[in-house]
Protein backbone atom coordinates (compact mmCIF):
# COMPACT_ATOMS: atom_id res chain seq x y z
CA UNK A 1 0.00 0.00 0.00
CA UNK A 2 1.21 3.52 -0.83
CA UNK A 3 1.92 5.38 2.38
CA UNK A 4 2.31 8.99 1.31
CA UNK A 5 -0.12 11.54 2.74
CA UNK A 6 -1.92 12.44 -0.49
CA UNK A 7 -2.64 8.80 -1.36
CA UNK A 8 -3.62 7.96 2.22
CA UNK A 9 -5.94 10.97 2.35
CA UNK A 10 -7.74 9.79 -0.78
CA UNK A 11 -7.89 6.16 0.37
CA UNK A 12 -9.23 6.90 3.86
CA UNK A 13 -11.77 9.46 2.61
CA UNK A 14 -13.08 6.70 0.33
CA UNK A 15 -13.13 4.19 3.20
CA UNK A 16 -15.02 6.68 5.39
CA UNK A 17 -17.52 7.44 2.62
CA UNK A 18 -18.14 3.70 2.12
CA UNK A 19 -19.23 3.19 5.74
CA UNK A 20 -22.85 2.12 6.04
CA UNK A 21 -25.03 4.04 8.51
CA UNK A 22 -25.25 1.19 11.04
CA UNK A 23 -21.50 0.58 10.83
CA UNK A 24 -20.88 4.33 11.28
CA UNK A 25 -23.08 4.39 14.41
CA UNK A 26 -21.30 1.33 15.84
CA UNK A 27 -17.90 2.96 15.27
CA UNK A 28 -19.04 6.15 17.03
CA UNK A 29 -20.35 4.17 20.00
CA UNK A 30 -17.13 2.14 20.23
CA UNK A 31 -14.96 5.28 20.10
CA UNK A 32 -17.06 6.89 22.84
CA UNK A 33 -16.61 3.78 25.02
CA UNK A 34 -12.83 3.93 24.49
CA UNK A 35 -12.83 7.69 25.24
CA UNK A 36 -14.45 6.94 28.61
CA UNK A 37 -11.24 5.07 29.55
CA UNK A 38 -9.01 8.15 29.05
CA UNK A 39 -7.53 9.62 32.24
CA UNK A 40 -8.94 13.14 32.51
CA UNK A 41 -7.20 14.00 35.79
CA UNK A 42 -5.76 17.49 35.56
CA UNK A 43 -7.79 18.36 32.46
CA UNK A 44 -9.58 21.67 32.95
CA UNK A 45 -10.04 22.58 29.27
CA UNK A 46 -10.54 19.95 26.56
CA UNK A 47 -10.55 20.93 22.88
CA UNK A 48 -12.43 18.95 20.24
CA UNK A 49 -13.65 19.47 16.71
CA UNK A 50 -17.28 19.76 15.70
CA UNK A 51 -18.14 16.96 13.29
CA UNK A 52 -19.53 17.03 9.80
CA UNK A 53 -21.57 13.92 10.54
CA UNK A 54 -22.97 13.68 7.00
CA UNK A 55 -19.35 13.18 5.83
CA UNK A 56 -19.02 10.37 8.39
CA UNK A 57 -16.61 12.26 10.64
CA UNK A 58 -16.50 10.87 14.16
CA UNK A 59 -19.49 12.24 16.07
CA UNK A 60 -17.85 14.31 18.81
CA UNK A 61 -21.24 15.45 20.14
CA UNK A 62 -21.32 12.10 21.95
CA UNK A 63 -18.15 13.11 23.84
CA UNK A 64 -19.53 16.57 24.57
CA UNK A 65 -22.66 15.02 26.12
CA UNK A 66 -20.57 12.54 28.13
CA UNK A 67 -18.25 15.26 29.44
CA UNK A 68 -21.15 17.53 30.41
CA UNK A 69 -22.75 14.69 32.42
CA UNK A 70 -19.67 13.06 34.02
CA UNK A 71 -17.16 15.94 34.15
CA UNK A 72 -19.17 19.17 34.33
CA UNK A 73 -16.09 21.04 35.64
CA UNK A 74 -14.19 20.44 32.37
CA UNK A 75 -14.59 23.32 29.94
CA UNK A 76 -14.87 22.33 26.28
CA UNK A 77 -13.37 24.42 23.49
CA UNK A 78 -14.13 24.15 19.77
CA UNK A 79 -12.36 25.66 16.74
CA UNK A 80 -13.31 28.24 14.16
CA UNK A 81 -11.33 27.99 10.91
CA UNK A 82 -9.80 30.96 9.13
CA UNK A 83 -9.22 29.72 5.58
CA UNK A 84 -7.20 32.77 4.52
CA UNK A 85 -4.54 32.31 7.23
CA UNK A 86 -5.15 28.55 7.75
CA UNK A 87 -5.37 29.13 11.50
CA UNK A 88 -7.89 28.28 14.20
CA UNK A 89 -9.55 30.47 16.81
CA UNK A 90 -11.00 28.68 19.83
CA UNK A 91 -14.29 29.21 21.65
CA UNK A 92 -15.76 27.73 24.82
CA UNK A 93 -18.98 25.74 24.68
CA UNK A 94 -21.16 27.81 26.99
CA UNK A 95 -24.40 29.80 26.92
CA UNK A 96 -22.79 32.54 24.78
CA UNK A 97 -21.64 30.22 22.00
CA UNK A 98 -23.36 30.58 18.62
CA UNK A 99 -22.61 27.89 16.02
CA UNK A 100 -23.42 28.01 12.30
CA UNK A 101 -22.25 25.97 9.32
CA UNK A 102 -19.62 27.70 7.18
CA UNK A 103 -19.20 27.57 3.37
CA UNK A 104 -17.65 24.07 3.65
CA UNK A 105 -20.57 22.81 5.79
CA UNK A 106 -18.38 22.75 8.92
CA UNK A 107 -20.26 23.65 12.10
CA UNK A 108 -18.25 26.45 13.71
CA UNK A 109 -18.55 29.19 16.31
CA UNK A 110 -19.51 32.58 14.91
CA UNK A 111 -19.53 34.29 18.32
CA UNK A 112 -18.90 33.43 21.93
CA UNK A 113 -16.13 33.41 24.51
CA UNK A 114 -12.69 32.89 23.04
CA UNK A 115 -9.98 30.91 24.82
CA UNK A 116 -6.25 30.94 24.13
CA UNK A 117 -4.41 27.74 23.12
CA UNK A 118 -2.16 28.03 26.21
CA UNK A 119 -5.18 27.33 28.47
CA UNK A 120 -6.04 24.03 26.74
CA UNK A 121 -4.94 20.82 28.51
CA UNK A 122 -6.06 18.14 26.05
CA UNK A 123 -6.96 18.09 22.35
CA UNK A 124 -9.01 15.47 20.54
CA UNK A 125 -7.43 15.70 17.11
CA UNK A 126 -9.27 14.91 13.86
CA UNK A 127 -7.52 12.68 11.36
CA UNK A 128 -8.08 10.46 8.38
CA UNK A 129 -5.21 8.04 9.01
CA UNK A 130 -2.52 7.54 11.62
CA UNK A 131 0.64 5.47 11.71
CA UNK A 132 2.15 3.34 14.48
CA UNK A 133 4.43 6.21 15.56
CA UNK A 134 1.54 8.64 16.12
CA UNK A 135 1.90 10.69 12.94
CA UNK A 136 -1.41 11.63 11.34
CA UNK A 137 -2.87 12.47 7.97
CA UNK A 138 -5.48 15.22 8.14
CA UNK A 139 -7.31 17.07 5.40
CA UNK A 140 -4.06 18.66 4.22
CA UNK A 141 -4.42 22.34 5.11
CA UNK A 142 -2.22 22.25 8.26
CA UNK A 143 -4.74 23.85 10.64
CA UNK A 144 -3.89 21.50 13.50
CA UNK A 145 -0.14 21.57 12.82
CA UNK A 146 -0.23 25.36 13.30
CA UNK A 147 -2.54 25.03 16.33
CA UNK A 148 -0.29 22.53 18.12
CA UNK A 149 2.68 24.90 17.85
CA UNK A 150 0.66 27.49 19.81
CA UNK A 151 -0.08 25.07 22.68
CA UNK A 152 1.90 24.37 25.84
CA UNK A 153 4.60 21.72 25.59
CA UNK A 154 2.70 19.47 28.06
CA UNK A 155 -0.52 19.42 25.99
CA UNK A 156 -2.09 15.96 25.70
CA UNK A 157 -2.97 15.14 22.08
CA UNK A 158 -5.31 12.27 21.31
CA UNK A 159 -6.34 11.35 17.79
CA UNK A 160 -9.75 9.93 16.95
CA UNK A 161 -9.61 7.31 14.20
CA UNK A 162 -12.30 5.13 12.69
CA UNK A 163 -9.61 2.79 11.40
CA UNK A 164 -6.57 1.02 12.82
CA UNK A 165 -3.10 2.58 12.36
CA UNK A 166 -1.06 1.89 9.27
CA UNK A 167 2.58 0.87 9.60
CA UNK A 168 4.20 4.15 8.54
CA UNK A 169 3.51 7.46 6.78
CA UNK A 170 6.49 7.94 4.47
CA UNK A 171 6.44 11.68 3.91
CA UNK A 172 6.34 13.25 7.37
CA UNK A 173 8.41 16.38 7.86
CA UNK A 174 9.52 18.83 10.56
CA UNK A 175 6.01 20.33 10.74
CA UNK A 176 4.42 17.00 11.69
CA UNK A 177 3.99 16.29 15.39
CA UNK A 178 3.30 12.78 16.67
CA UNK A 179 0.23 12.52 18.88
CA UNK A 180 0.41 11.15 22.43
CA UNK A 181 -2.34 8.60 21.81
CA UNK A 182 -5.08 7.56 19.41
CA UNK A 183 -8.54 6.17 20.09
CA UNK A 184 -9.84 3.61 17.60
CA UNK A 185 -13.01 1.52 17.87
CA UNK A 186 -10.93 -1.37 19.23
CA UNK A 187 -8.81 0.44 21.82
CA UNK A 188 -6.45 3.21 22.84
CA UNK A 189 -2.97 3.25 21.40
CA UNK A 190 -0.27 5.21 23.24
CA UNK A 191 2.77 6.48 21.36
C-alpha positions as a Markdown table, in Angstrom:
| # | Residue | x | y | z |
|---|---|---|---|---|
| 1 | Unk | 0.0 | 0.0 | 0.0 |
| 2 | Unk | 1.2 | 3.5 | -0.8 |
| 3 | Unk | 1.9 | 5.4 | 2.4 |
| 4 | Unk | 2.3 | 9.0 | 1.3 |
| 5 | Unk | -0.1 | 11.5 | 2.7 |
| 6 | Unk | -1.9 | 12.4 | -0.5 |
| 7 | Unk | -2.6 | 8.8 | -1.4 |
| 8 | Unk | -3.6 | 8.0 | 2.2 |
| 9 | Unk | -5.9 | 11.0 | 2.4 |
| 10 | Unk | -7.7 | 9.8 | -0.8 |
| 11 | Unk | -7.9 | 6.2 | 0.4 |
| 12 | Unk | -9.2 | 6.9 | 3.9 |
| 13 | Unk | -11.8 | 9.5 | 2.6 |
| 14 | Unk | -13.1 | 6.7 | 0.3 |
| 15 | Unk | -13.1 | 4.2 | 3.2 |
| 16 | Unk | -15.0 | 6.7 | 5.4 |
| 17 | Unk | -17.5 | 7.4 | 2.6 |
| 18 | Unk | -18.1 | 3.7 | 2.1 |
| 19 | Unk | -19.2 | 3.2 | 5.7 |
| 20 | Unk | -22.9 | 2.1 | 6.0 |
| 21 | Unk | -25.0 | 4.0 | 8.5 |
| 22 | Unk | -25.3 | 1.2 | 11.0 |
| 23 | Unk | -21.5 | 0.6 | 10.8 |
| 24 | Unk | -20.9 | 4.3 | 11.3 |
| 25 | Unk | -23.1 | 4.4 | 14.4 |
| 26 | Unk | -21.3 | 1.3 | 15.8 |
| 27 | Unk | -17.9 | 3.0 | 15.3 |
| 28 | Unk | -19.0 | 6.1 | 17.0 |
| 29 | Unk | -20.4 | 4.2 | 20.0 |
| 30 | Unk | -17.1 | 2.1 | 20.2 |
| 31 | Unk | -15.0 | 5.3 | 20.1 |
| 32 | Unk | -17.1 | 6.9 | 22.8 |
| 33 | Unk | -16.6 | 3.8 | 25.0 |
| 34 | Unk | -12.8 | 3.9 | 24.5 |
| 35 | Unk | -12.8 | 7.7 | 25.2 |
| 36 | Unk | -14.5 | 6.9 | 28.6 |
| 37 | Unk | -11.2 | 5.1 | 29.6 |
| 38 | Unk | -9.0 | 8.2 | 29.0 |
| 39 | Unk | -7.5 | 9.6 | 32.2 |
| 40 | Unk | -8.9 | 13.1 | 32.5 |
| 41 | Unk | -7.2 | 14.0 | 35.8 |
| 42 | Unk | -5.8 | 17.5 | 35.6 |
| 43 | Unk | -7.8 | 18.4 | 32.5 |
| 44 | Unk | -9.6 | 21.7 | 33.0 |
| 45 | Unk | -10.0 | 22.6 | 29.3 |
| 46 | Unk | -10.5 | 20.0 | 26.6 |
| 47 | Unk | -10.6 | 20.9 | 22.9 |
| 48 | Unk | -12.4 | 19.0 | 20.2 |
| 49 | Unk | -13.6 | 19.5 | 16.7 |
| 50 | Unk | -17.3 | 19.8 | 15.7 |
| 51 | Unk | -18.1 | 17.0 | 13.3 |
| 52 | Unk | -19.5 | 17.0 | 9.8 |
| 53 | Unk | -21.6 | 13.9 | 10.5 |
| 54 | Unk | -23.0 | 13.7 | 7.0 |
| 55 | Unk | -19.4 | 13.2 | 5.8 |
| 56 | Unk | -19.0 | 10.4 | 8.4 |
| 57 | Unk | -16.6 | 12.3 | 10.6 |
| 58 | Unk | -16.5 | 10.9 | 14.2 |
| 59 | Unk | -19.5 | 12.2 | 16.1 |
| 60 | Unk | -17.8 | 14.3 | 18.8 |
| 61 | Unk | -21.2 | 15.5 | 20.1 |
| 62 | Unk | -21.3 | 12.1 | 22.0 |
| 63 | Unk | -18.2 | 13.1 | 23.8 |
| 64 | Unk | -19.5 | 16.6 | 24.6 |
| 65 | Unk | -22.7 | 15.0 | 26.1 |
| 66 | Unk | -20.6 | 12.5 | 28.1 |
| 67 | Unk | -18.2 | 15.3 | 29.4 |
| 68 | Unk | -21.2 | 17.5 | 30.4 |
| 69 | Unk | -22.7 | 14.7 | 32.4 |
| 70 | Unk | -19.7 | 13.1 | 34.0 |
| 71 | Unk | -17.2 | 15.9 | 34.2 |
| 72 | Unk | -19.2 | 19.2 | 34.3 |
| 73 | Unk | -16.1 | 21.0 | 35.6 |
| 74 | Unk | -14.2 | 20.4 | 32.4 |
| 75 | Unk | -14.6 | 23.3 | 29.9 |
| 76 | Unk | -14.9 | 22.3 | 26.3 |
| 77 | Unk | -13.4 | 24.4 | 23.5 |
| 78 | Unk | -14.1 | 24.2 | 19.8 |
| 79 | Unk | -12.4 | 25.7 | 16.7 |
| 80 | Unk | -13.3 | 28.2 | 14.2 |
| 81 | Unk | -11.3 | 28.0 | 10.9 |
| 82 | Unk | -9.8 | 31.0 | 9.1 |
| 83 | Unk | -9.2 | 29.7 | 5.6 |
| 84 | Unk | -7.2 | 32.8 | 4.5 |
| 85 | Unk | -4.5 | 32.3 | 7.2 |
| 86 | Unk | -5.1 | 28.5 | 7.7 |
| 87 | Unk | -5.4 | 29.1 | 11.5 |
| 88 | Unk | -7.9 | 28.3 | 14.2 |
| 89 | Unk | -9.6 | 30.5 | 16.8 |
| 90 | Unk | -11.0 | 28.7 | 19.8 |
| 91 | Unk | -14.3 | 29.2 | 21.6 |
| 92 | Unk | -15.8 | 27.7 | 24.8 |
| 93 | Unk | -19.0 | 25.7 | 24.7 |
| 94 | Unk | -21.2 | 27.8 | 27.0 |
| 95 | Unk | -24.4 | 29.8 | 26.9 |
| 96 | Unk | -22.8 | 32.5 | 24.8 |
| 97 | Unk | -21.6 | 30.2 | 22.0 |
| 98 | Unk | -23.4 | 30.6 | 18.6 |
| 99 | Unk | -22.6 | 27.9 | 16.0 |
| 100 | Unk | -23.4 | 28.0 | 12.3 |
| 101 | Unk | -22.2 | 26.0 | 9.3 |
| 102 | Unk | -19.6 | 27.7 | 7.2 |
| 103 | Unk | -19.2 | 27.6 | 3.4 |
| 104 | Unk | -17.6 | 24.1 | 3.7 |
| 105 | Unk | -20.6 | 22.8 | 5.8 |
| 106 | Unk | -18.4 | 22.8 | 8.9 |
| 107 | Unk | -20.3 | 23.7 | 12.1 |
| 108 | Unk | -18.3 | 26.4 | 13.7 |
| 109 | Unk | -18.5 | 29.2 | 16.3 |
| 110 | Unk | -19.5 | 32.6 | 14.9 |
| 111 | Unk | -19.5 | 34.3 | 18.3 |
| 112 | Unk | -18.9 | 33.4 | 21.9 |
| 113 | Unk | -16.1 | 33.4 | 24.5 |
| 114 | Unk | -12.7 | 32.9 | 23.0 |
| 115 | Unk | -10.0 | 30.9 | 24.8 |
| 116 | Unk | -6.2 | 30.9 | 24.1 |
| 117 | Unk | -4.4 | 27.7 | 23.1 |
| 118 | Unk | -2.2 | 28.0 | 26.2 |
| 119 | Unk | -5.2 | 27.3 | 28.5 |
| 120 | Unk | -6.0 | 24.0 | 26.7 |
| 121 | Unk | -4.9 | 20.8 | 28.5 |
| 122 | Unk | -6.1 | 18.1 | 26.0 |
| 123 | Unk | -7.0 | 18.1 | 22.3 |
| 124 | Unk | -9.0 | 15.5 | 20.5 |
| 125 | Unk | -7.4 | 15.7 | 17.1 |
| 126 | Unk | -9.3 | 14.9 | 13.9 |
| 127 | Unk | -7.5 | 12.7 | 11.4 |
| 128 | Unk | -8.1 | 10.5 | 8.4 |
| 129 | Unk | -5.2 | 8.0 | 9.0 |
| 130 | Unk | -2.5 | 7.5 | 11.6 |
| 131 | Unk | 0.6 | 5.5 | 11.7 |
| 132 | Unk | 2.2 | 3.3 | 14.5 |
| 133 | Unk | 4.4 | 6.2 | 15.6 |
| 134 | Unk | 1.5 | 8.6 | 16.1 |
| 135 | Unk | 1.9 | 10.7 | 12.9 |
| 136 | Unk | -1.4 | 11.6 | 11.3 |
| 137 | Unk | -2.9 | 12.5 | 8.0 |
| 138 | Unk | -5.5 | 15.2 | 8.1 |
| 139 | Unk | -7.3 | 17.1 | 5.4 |
| 140 | Unk | -4.1 | 18.7 | 4.2 |
| 141 | Unk | -4.4 | 22.3 | 5.1 |
| 142 | Unk | -2.2 | 22.2 | 8.3 |
| 143 | Unk | -4.7 | 23.9 | 10.6 |
| 144 | Unk | -3.9 | 21.5 | 13.5 |
| 145 | Unk | -0.1 | 21.6 | 12.8 |
| 146 | Unk | -0.2 | 25.4 | 13.3 |
| 147 | Unk | -2.5 | 25.0 | 16.3 |
| 148 | Unk | -0.3 | 22.5 | 18.1 |
| 149 | Unk | 2.7 | 24.9 | 17.8 |
| 150 | Unk | 0.7 | 27.5 | 19.8 |
| 151 | Unk | -0.1 | 25.1 | 22.7 |
| 152 | Unk | 1.9 | 24.4 | 25.8 |
| 153 | Unk | 4.6 | 21.7 | 25.6 |
| 154 | Unk | 2.7 | 19.5 | 28.1 |
| 155 | Unk | -0.5 | 19.4 | 26.0 |
| 156 | Unk | -2.1 | 16.0 | 25.7 |
| 157 | Unk | -3.0 | 15.1 | 22.1 |
| 158 | Unk | -5.3 | 12.3 | 21.3 |
| 159 | Unk | -6.3 | 11.3 | 17.8 |
| 160 | Unk | -9.7 | 9.9 | 16.9 |
| 161 | Unk | -9.6 | 7.3 | 14.2 |
| 162 | Unk | -12.3 | 5.1 | 12.7 |
| 163 | Unk | -9.6 | 2.8 | 11.4 |
| 164 | Unk | -6.6 | 1.0 | 12.8 |
| 165 | Unk | -3.1 | 2.6 | 12.4 |
| 166 | Unk | -1.1 | 1.9 | 9.3 |
| 167 | Unk | 2.6 | 0.9 | 9.6 |
| 168 | Unk | 4.2 | 4.2 | 8.5 |
| 169 | Unk | 3.5 | 7.5 | 6.8 |
| 170 | Unk | 6.5 | 7.9 | 4.5 |
| 171 | Unk | 6.4 | 11.7 | 3.9 |
| 172 | Unk | 6.3 | 13.2 | 7.4 |
| 173 | Unk | 8.4 | 16.4 | 7.9 |
| 174 | Unk | 9.5 | 18.8 | 10.6 |
| 175 | Unk | 6.0 | 20.3 | 10.7 |
| 176 | Unk | 4.4 | 17.0 | 11.7 |
| 177 | Unk | 4.0 | 16.3 | 15.4 |
| 178 | Unk | 3.3 | 12.8 | 16.7 |
| 179 | Unk | 0.2 | 12.5 | 18.9 |
| 180 | Unk | 0.4 | 11.2 | 22.4 |
| 181 | Unk | -2.3 | 8.6 | 21.8 |
| 182 | Unk | -5.1 | 7.6 | 19.4 |
| 183 | Unk | -8.5 | 6.2 | 20.1 |
| 184 | Unk | -9.8 | 3.6 | 17.6 |
| 185 | Unk | -13.0 | 1.5 | 17.9 |
| 186 | Unk | -10.9 | -1.4 | 19.2 |
| 187 | Unk | -8.8 | 0.4 | 21.8 |
| 188 | Unk | -6.5 | 3.2 | 22.8 |
| 189 | Unk | -3.0 | 3.3 | 21.4 |
| 190 | Unk | -0.3 | 5.2 | 23.2 |
| 191 | Unk | 2.8 | 6.5 | 21.4 |
